[in-house]
Amino acid sequence: MRTIFIFLAFMALLFIGITGCGNNKKNQQGPPPVQVAVYQVKAESANFFDSYPATVVALNQVELRPEVSGNITNIYFKDGQHVRKGMKLYTIDQQQYLAAYEQSVANLNVAKANLARALQDADRYNELGKQDAIARQQLEHAQADLRTAQMQVQAAEANVRGVETNLRYSTIIAPFDGTIGISSVQLGSSVSTGQTLLNTISSDDPIAVDFGVDEKQLPRFIQLLNVKSNPKDSTFTIVLPDQTIYPYTGHLILLDRAVDPTTGNIRARVEFPNPKNILKAGITCDMRVKNTSASGSLIIPFRAVTEQMGEYFVFVVNGNRVSQQKINVGPNIGAMIVVSEGLKPGDQVVTEGMQRLKENALVTIKPAGQNQK
């Protein structure tokens, strides 16, 4: 009986050992390959739009501040009104400036009368001097009086111009055609020279849109800057905050003088017609720049791309394994997306089965007939 028990125990231990070895061999084989579908990257011709965050800006904008002090006596516009160049906007109390102007004109007239008398005296004394009928000292005094009278007239004329300028500055006019904002002062408000902000006026048609361009794209935009403006050209369009496309196209009018060293961007400005006053200075929008590439654009299915923390990746098949590759993407074209960096023609990117993949995972590729673009 003891012998049978020992034999059964030995056989049980032997079975457990064999089973354990089998399991170890099975575990060492690893997980089975993941079946995936792939898309082979190739260079293609494509028409698409590059998008840039942009801001609407006025081509001309100025803050209106008084050149003289006083109280506002008249306001000639309605807030938000379109105004024309030279239109009266505000009047500052003119009484003191008008009185000073009239006084300066009167002083000028007196100086001119004194000049006329001094001129007559000098002429008469000059004639008498030629005849030696007057003392030389009297002749010199007459000539000195004439010079004094002439300088007094010049001083009086300068005073008139200065007072006249103050009188003119008491009326504020529009410096150019544009839209005026909400008035910062009301009738009777006291304003100080160069300090009080009255209002702001900005041009509105045409209007501009500013956006930043990466320095790597500078050669392309220099070429666009040299292209003659064409109203039918759709290279530059904008998407408004409500996601509608602005009905008019623009043209590039300038690139800033230098690249910002902190961002690596240079500011570009596109001019747009604005006949219906749809665009307002300060609106944020998206600038769309048509990118017509004859060849060389790499386009892959959008479903092949995964996003992690604002960065984009694809799985690239190398032999029978995959590696995760970081890419830079451009705009979408239907179900496809443009890849600007990270891939090259001939690469195979996984389009199906990414959920089960990790770095260096073993894969098998579905037959070509089963792959979808």
C-alpha positions as CSV (number, residue, x, y, z in Angstrom):
1,M,0.0,0.0,0.0
2,R,2.8,2.4,0.9
3,T,4.5,1.6,-2.5
4,I,1.3,2.4,-4.4
5,F,1.0,5.8,-2.6
6,I,4.6,6.7,-3.4
7,F,4.1,5.8,-7.0
8,L,0.9,7.9,-7.3
9,A,2.6,11.0,-5.7
10,F,5.5,10.7,-8.1
11,M,3.2,10.5,-11.1
12,A,1.3,13.6,-9.9
13,L,4.6,15.6,-9.5
14,L,5.7,14.5,-12.9
15,F,2.4,15.7,-14.5
16,I,2.6,19.1,-12.8
17,G,6.2,19.6,-14.1
18,I,5.2,18.6,-17.7
19,T,2.2,21.0,-17.6
20,G,4.3,23.8,-16.2
21,C,6.9,23.4,-18.9
22,G,4.2,23.4,-21.5
23,N,2.8,26.7,-20.1
24,N,6.3,28.3,-20.0
25,K,6.8,27.4,-23.7
26,K,3.4,28.8,-24.5
27,N,4.1,32.1,-22.6
28,Q,7.4,32.5,-24.3
29,Q,5.7,32.5,-27.7
30,G,4.2,36.1,-26.9
31,P,0.9,37.5,-28.2
32,P,-0.2,36.7,-31.7
33,P,0.4,39.3,-34.5
34,V,-2.2,42.0,-34.9
35,Q,-3.9,42.2,-38.2
36,V,-3.9,45.7,-39.6
37,A,-4.8,47.6,-42.8
38,V,-2.2,50.0,-44.2
39,Y,-2.0,52.9,-46.6
40,Q,1.1,53.5,-48.7
41,V,2.2,57.2,-48.6
42,K,2.8,58.8,-51.9
43,A,3.3,62.4,-53.2
44,E,0.1,63.8,-54.8
45,S,-1.1,67.0,-56.4
46,A,-3.5,68.8,-54.0
47,N,-5.4,72.1,-53.7
48,F,-6.1,73.0,-50.1
49,F,-6.1,76.0,-47.8
50,D,-3.6,76.7,-45.0
51,S,-5.3,78.4,-42.1
52,Y,-3.9,81.1,-39.8
53,P,-5.4,82.8,-36.7
54,A,-5.9,86.4,-37.8
55,T,-7.3,89.8,-36.6
56,V,-9.1,92.5,-38.5
57,V,-7.3,95.9,-38.2
58,A,-8.0,99.3,-39.6
59,L,-5.6,100.6,-42.2
60,N,-5.9,104.1,-40.6
61,Q,-6.9,104.7,-37.0
62,V,-6.4,107.8,-34.8
63,E,-7.4,108.9,-31.3
64,L,-9.0,112.3,-31.3
65,R,-7.6,114.6,-28.6
66,P,-8.1,118.4,-28.3
67,E,-5.3,120.8,-29.2
68,V,-6.9,123.5,-27.0
69,S,-8.6,123.5,-23.6
70,G,-12.2,124.5,-22.9
71,N,-15.8,123.1,-22.7
72,I,-17.5,121.1,-25.5
73,T,-20.2,123.3,-27.0
74,N,-21.3,121.1,-30.0
75,I,-21.2,117.5,-31.2
76,Y,-22.0,117.1,-34.9
77,F,-22.2,113.3,-35.3
78,K,-24.0,110.2,-34.0
79,D,-22.0,107.5,-32.3
80,G,-20.8,104.9,-34.8
81,Q,-21.6,107.1,-37.8
82,H,-19.6,107.0,-41.0
83,V,-17.9,110.3,-41.4
84,R,-16.2,112.0,-44.3
85,K,-12.8,113.7,-44.3
86,G,-13.1,117.4,-43.1
87,M,-16.5,116.9,-41.5
88,K,-16.9,118.8,-38.2
89,L,-17.1,116.5,-35.2
90,Y,-16.7,118.7,-32.0
91,T,-16.6,122.3,-31.1
92,I,-14.8,123.6,-28.0
93,D,-16.0,127.0,-26.6
94,Q,-14.7,129.5,-29.0
95,Q,-15.4,132.8,-27.2
96,Q,-12.0,133.2,-25.6
97,Y,-10.2,132.2,-28.8
98,L,-12.4,134.4,-31.0
99,A,-11.9,137.4,-28.7
100,A,-8.1,136.8,-28.7
101,Y,-8.2,136.5,-32.5
102,E,-10.1,139.8,-32.9
103,Q,-7.7,141.5,-30.5
104,S,-4.6,140.2,-32.4
105,V,-6.1,141.4,-35.7
106,A,-6.7,144.9,-34.1
107,N,-3.1,144.9,-32.9
108,L,-1.9,144.0,-36.3
109,N,-3.9,146.8,-37.9
110,V,-2.4,149.3,-35.4
111,A,1.1,148.0,-36.2
112,K,0.4,148.4,-39.9
113,A,-0.8,152.0,-39.4
114,N,2.4,152.8,-37.4
115,L,4.4,151.2,-40.2
116,A,2.7,153.3,-42.8
117,R,3.4,156.5,-40.8
118,A,7.0,155.5,-40.2
119,L,7.5,154.7,-43.9
120,Q,6.2,158.2,-44.9
121,D,8.5,159.8,-42.3
122,A,11.5,157.9,-43.5
123,D,10.7,158.7,-47.2
124,R,10.3,162.4,-46.4
125,Y,13.5,162.5,-44.3
126,N,15.4,160.7,-47.0
127,E,14.5,163.4,-49.5
128,L,15.5,166.1,-47.1
129,G,18.7,164.4,-46.3
130,K,19.6,164.3,-50.0
131,Q,19.2,168.1,-50.0
132,D,21.1,168.4,-46.7
133,A,18.0,170.1,-45.3
134,I,17.9,167.9,-42.2
135,A,20.2,166.8,-39.5
136,R,21.7,163.3,-40.1
137,Q,20.6,162.3,-36.6
138,Q,16.9,162.9,-37.5
139,L,17.3,160.8,-40.6
140,E,18.8,157.9,-38.6
141,H,16.0,158.1,-36.1
142,A,13.4,158.0,-38.8
143,Q,15.1,154.9,-40.4
144,A,15.3,153.2,-36.9
145,D,11.6,153.9,-36.3
146,L,10.8,152.4,-39.7
147,R,12.7,149.2,-38.8
148,T,10.9,149.0,-35.5
149,A,7.5,149.4,-37.1
150,Q,8.3,146.7,-39.6
151,M,9.3,144.3,-36.8
152,Q,6.2,145.2,-34.8
153,V,4.1,144.2,-37.9
154,Q,5.9,140.9,-38.2
155,A,5.3,140.2,-34.5
156,A,1.7,141.1,-34.8
157,E,1.2,138.8,-37.8
158,A,2.9,135.9,-35.9
159,N,0.5,136.5,-33.0
160,V,-2.5,136.5,-35.3
161,R,-1.3,133.2,-36.8
162,G,-0.9,131.7,-33.4
163,V,-4.3,132.9,-32.1
164,E,-5.9,131.9,-35.4
165,T,-4.5,128.4,-35.0
166,N,-6.1,128.1,-31.5
167,L,-9.4,129.3,-33.0
168,R,-9.1,126.7,-35.8
169,Y,-8.2,123.9,-33.3
170,S,-11.4,124.7,-31.3
171,T,-13.2,122.9,-34.1
172,I,-12.2,119.2,-34.4
173,I,-12.7,117.7,-37.9
174,A,-12.4,114.2,-39.3
175,P,-8.9,113.5,-40.6
176,F,-10.1,110.9,-43.1
177,D,-13.1,108.9,-44.2
178,G,-14.1,106.3,-41.6
179,T,-16.3,105.2,-38.8
180,I,-16.3,107.2,-35.5
181,G,-16.8,105.4,-32.2
182,I,-18.8,106.2,-29.1
183,S,-17.9,109.6,-27.8
184,S,-16.0,109.8,-24.5
185,V,-17.2,113.3,-23.7
186,Q,-20.6,115.0,-23.7
187,L,-21.9,118.5,-24.2
188,G,-20.4,120.8,-21.6
189,S,-17.5,118.4,-20.7
190,S,-14.3,120.2,-19.9
191,V,-11.3,119.0,-22.0
192,S,-7.6,119.7,-21.6
193,T,-5.0,120.2,-24.4
194,G,-3.6,116.8,-25.5
195,Q,-4.9,114.9,-22.6
196,T,-8.7,114.2,-22.9
197,L,-9.6,111.4,-25.2
198,L,-12.6,112.6,-27.3
199,N,-13.1,109.6,-29.6
200,T,-11.5,107.2,-32.0
201,I,-12.0,107.1,-35.7
202,S,-10.9,104.3,-38.0
203,S,-11.0,103.7,-41.7
204,D,-13.3,100.8,-42.7
205,D,-13.2,100.4,-46.5
206,P,-10.8,99.0,-47.4
207,I,-9.8,97.2,-44.3
208,A,-7.0,94.9,-43.4
209,V,-6.5,91.5,-41.7
210,D,-3.2,90.7,-40.0
211,F,-1.8,87.2,-39.3
212,G,1.5,85.5,-38.4
213,V,3.5,83.5,-41.0
214,D,6.2,81.1,-40.0
215,E,9.7,82.1,-41.2
216,K,10.0,78.8,-43.1
217,Q,7.1,79.9,-45.3
218,L,8.5,83.4,-46.0
219,P,9.8,82.7,-49.6
220,R,6.3,81.6,-50.6
221,F,4.7,84.7,-49.2
222,I,7.3,87.0,-50.8
223,Q,6.2,85.5,-54.1
224,L,2.6,86.1,-53.2
225,L,3.4,89.7,-52.3
226,N,4.9,90.3,-55.8
227,V,1.7,88.9,-57.5
228,K,-0.4,91.7,-59.1
229,S,-3.7,92.1,-57.4
230,N,-6.7,90.4,-59.1
231,P,-10.2,90.8,-57.7
232,K,-11.1,87.3,-58.9
233,D,-8.1,85.7,-57.2
234,S,-9.2,83.5,-54.3
235,T,-5.8,82.9,-52.8
236,F,-6.8,84.9,-49.6
237,T,-10.2,84.4,-48.0
238,I,-11.3,84.6,-44.3
239,V,-13.6,82.6,-42.2
240,L,-15.6,84.8,-39.8
241,P,-16.3,83.9,-36.1
242,D,-19.7,82.4,-37.1
243,Q,-17.8,80.0,-39.5
244,T,-19.2,81.7,-42.6
245,I,-16.8,82.7,-45.4
246,Y,-16.4,86.4,-46.0
247,P,-17.8,87.1,-49.5
248,Y,-14.9,89.1,-50.8
249,T,-11.3,88.0,-51.5
250,G,-8.2,90.0,-50.4
251,H,-4.7,90.6,-51.6
252,L,-1.4,90.6,-49.7
253,I,-0.1,94.2,-49.3
254,L,2.8,93.9,-47.0
255,L,5.1,91.8,-44.9
256,D,6.5,93.3,-41.7
257,R,10.1,94.5,-41.7
258,A,11.4,91.7,-39.5
259,V,10.7,88.2,-38.0
260,D,9.8,88.2,-34.3
261,P,12.7,86.3,-32.7
262,T,10.5,85.0,-29.9
263,T,7.9,83.4,-32.1
264,G,9.8,82.9,-35.4
265,N,6.8,84.5,-37.2
266,I,6.5,87.5,-39.4
267,R,3.4,89.6,-39.6
268,A,1.6,89.7,-42.9
269,R,-1.2,92.0,-43.9
270,V,-4.0,91.4,-46.4
271,E,-6.3,94.1,-47.6
272,F,-10.1,93.4,-48.1
273,P,-12.9,95.5,-49.6
274,N,-15.5,96.2,-46.9
275,P,-18.4,97.9,-48.7
276,K,-21.1,96.6,-46.4
277,N,-19.1,97.3,-43.3
278,I,-19.2,93.6,-42.2
279,L,-15.7,93.6,-41.0
280,K,-15.0,95.6,-37.8
281,A,-11.5,96.3,-36.4
282,G,-10.7,93.8,-33.6
283,I,-12.6,90.8,-35.0
284,T,-10.7,87.5,-34.7
285,C,-11.1,85.2,-37.7
286,D,-9.2,82.6,-39.7
287,M,-7.1,83.6,-42.7
288,R,-7.3,80.9,-45.4
289,V,-4.4,80.9,-47.9
290,K,-4.8,78.7,-50.9
291,N,-1.9,76.2,-51.3
292,T,-1.9,75.0,-54.8
293,S,0.9,72.3,-55.0
294,A,1.7,70.8,-58.4
295,S,3.3,67.8,-56.7
296,G,4.9,66.7,-53.5
297,S,2.1,66.9,-51.0
298,L,1.8,63.9,-48.8
299,I,-1.8,63.1,-48.0
300,I,-3.0,60.2,-45.8
301,P,-6.3,59.1,-44.4
302,F,-7.3,61.1,-41.4
303,R,-8.3,57.9,-39.5
304,A,-4.6,56.9,-39.5
305,V,-3.7,59.8,-37.2
306,T,-4.0,59.8,-33.4
307,E,-3.6,62.8,-31.2
308,Q,-1.8,62.8,-27.9
309,M,-1.4,66.1,-25.8
310,G,-1.8,68.2,-28.9
311,E,0.7,66.2,-30.9
312,Y,-0.1,63.9,-33.8
313,F,1.2,60.3,-34.5
314,V,0.9,57.5,-36.9
315,F,2.0,53.8,-36.7
316,V,4.5,53.0,-39.5
317,V,5.0,49.4,-40.6
318,N,8.7,48.3,-40.8
319,G,8.8,44.7,-41.9
320,N,6.5,42.8,-39.7
321,R,6.5,45.3,-36.8
322,V,5.3,48.8,-36.2
323,S,6.8,52.0,-34.7
324,Q,5.0,55.1,-33.6
325,Q,6.0,58.2,-35.7
326,K,5.3,61.8,-34.8
327,I,4.1,64.0,-37.7
328,N,3.1,67.6,-38.4
329,V,-0.2,67.9,-40.1
330,G,-1.8,70.5,-42.3
331,P,-5.5,71.0,-43.3
332,N,-8.1,68.3,-44.0
333,I,-9.1,67.5,-47.5
334,G,-12.3,65.5,-47.1
335,A,-11.4,62.2,-45.4
336,M,-7.7,62.8,-46.0
337,I,-5.2,65.1,-44.2
338,V,-2.0,66.8,-45.4
339,V,1.2,65.7,-43.7
340,S,3.9,68.4,-43.8
341,E,6.6,66.6,-41.8
342,G,7.4,63.1,-40.4
343,L,6.6,60.8,-43.4
344,K,8.1,60.1,-46.8
345,P,6.8,58.5,-49.9
346,G,6.7,54.8,-49.7
347,D,6.0,54.6,-45.9
348,Q,3.1,52.3,-44.9
349,V,0.9,53.8,-42.2
350,V,-1.7,51.8,-40.3
351,T,-5.3,52.8,-41.0
352,E,-7.1,50.0,-39.1
353,G,-6.3,48.1,-35.9
354,M,-4.3,50.9,-34.1
355,Q,-6.3,50.4,-30.9
356,R,-4.4,47.1,-30.3
357,L,-1.0,48.4,-31.2
358,K,2.0,49.5,-29.2
359,E,5.6,50.3,-30.0
360,N,7.3,47.4,-31.9
361,A,4.2,45.3,-31.9
362,L,4.1,42.3,-34.3
363,V,1.6,42.8,-37.2
364,T,0.2,41.1,-40.3
365,I,-1.1,43.1,-43.1
366,K,-4.5,42.5,-44.6
367,P,-4.5,41.5,-48.2
368,A,-4.5,44.5,-50.5
369,G,-8.1,43.9,-51.6
370,Q,-9.3,44.4,-48.0
371,N,-7.5,47.7,-47.4
372,Q,-9.5,50.8,-47.6
373,K,-8.1,54.2,-48.6
